[in-house]
Amino acid sequence: MSLNNSRTTNGTAWAAFWFGLAGLVLMPIPLFIGLILGGGLSLIAAVLAVIALLKGLSRQGKGIAPVVFAGIFVALTWGGISIGGGTIW
């Protein structure tokens, strides 16, 4: 029995996905807590998404789907922060 898995996953993409989702969920917490927690996690997710996108493109596009969702989560988080999410009650 071989332990070689032919389906390799893009771990960086999944990390970006989960950090982006956590940032989106934590962003609405008021009194700047959401700004710090949600904004910080979404910033980490954005950096990881760029790295994962480059890694996925070098693999002929494998593992890009979580990167797309991470980008959507990051955009929603930053959009929410820009209209006052995480800062006002």
N, C-alpha and C positions, 0 to 999 in steps of 0.2 A: 504494500500500500504506500503510495507516494504522498508526501505532504506538500508537494509543489502545487500551488493553487494557480491555475491559469487565469483566473479572474482577479486581477489585482485592483485594489481600490485606491482612490486618491485620498489618503488620510488628511492631507492639508485642506482639501475641499470640504471634507466633513467637519473638520475643526472650525473652518470659516462659517459653515452653515450653523453649527450649534452656538458659536459665539455671537453670530448675527441675530439668531432667534432669541437668545438670552438678553441681548441688548435691546431688542424691540419690546420684549415683555417687561423689562425693568425700567424703560424710559419714562412711562407715565407717573412714576413715583414723585410726589411733589417735594418742594423745598430743596431743590438742587441735588437731591439724592439720585434721582433718575438721570439727571444730566451727567453726573459723575460716573455712576455705574453703567447706565445704558450707553452713554456716549463713549466711555472708555472701552467697553466691550465691542461696540460697533467699529471703533477705530482699529482694534486688534483684528476684527473680522475682515475689515477692508484690506488690511495688509496681507492677511492670510489668503484672501480671495485672489489677490493679484498673483501671489506666489503659486497658488493652486491652478490658476488659469494658465500660467506659463508652463507649469508641469503637465497639465492636461493637453495643451496644444502640442507639446513635444511627444505625447502618446497618441497622436492622431485623434484628439477630441474625447478620449475616454476619461470619464470622471468630471465632466464639466457641469452637469446638471446641478449638483449641490452648490457650485460656485455661482450659478445664475440665481438660485434662491437666496444665497447669502448676500449677493448684490442687491436684491430686492429688499431684503430685511434691513440692510445698511441704509439704503435710500429712504425707506419708510421711517427709520429711526432718526436720521438726520433731518428729514422733513418735519417730523413731529417736534424735534428739538427747536427747529427754526420758527415754529409757531407758538412756542412757549411750553412744550411738554417737558416735564421734569423740573421746571423752574417755578411755575405758579401753582397755587393751590387749586 
